[in-house]
Amino acid sequence: MSLEVEQLANGGVNGPALVRRTPFRDGRGQFSRLFAREELAAAGLGFEIVHVNHSATTGKGTVRGFHYQRQPHGETKLVTCIRGAVLDIAVDIRADSSHRFKTWAANLSAENATAMLIPDGFAHGFQALTEEVELIYLHSAAYAPDAAAGYRFDDPAIDFDWPLEPANLSDRDRSWPLIGERVL
């Protein structure tokens, strides 16, 4: 078993990356490693895991995001889909980045054995591409409720085209101020 890391185009060395697993398969099923600190560190993407979270989402088209934690509680996330399929999105929100508010997206599914690494300095969101979705999140920082923040899913400054009509958004995700309305 091994992990293969691919930096996403124009994301730079500190940008989002895809982490592909090579499952071991036999007549009983399959086994794969979701996280290998030494393999990610060798690719320059190592981080300490502080929290492991599980989310279950119902409804094709459901959107969650774009979420992040304000400093000093910024976090790196490794997002893995273990049931169904999602379009996973990272938004560069670094103030000094030449790619500020650019998005990177990847299909993650239980079948394709791919995870997305979202570095500190990026907001995260996803859209369910199937009726039932389950994700495992590995986080480098503990959740700090006072640092929780986000960007609207339909913010024109982010300019992201969702593949399906966005559905089932939380009140919080619908009410984040637009980038042009907030003090950055």
Buried (B, 14 or more C-beta within 10 A) or exposed (E): EEBEBBBBEEBBEBBBBBBBBEEEEEEEEEEBEBBBEEBBEEBEBBBEEEEEEEEEBEEBBBBBBBBBBEEEBBBBBBBBBBBBBBBBBBBBBBEEBEBBBBBBBBBBBBEBBBBBBBBBBBBBBBBBBBEEBBBBBBBBBEEEEEBEBBBBBBBEEBEBEBEEEBEBBEEEBEEBEEBEEEEE
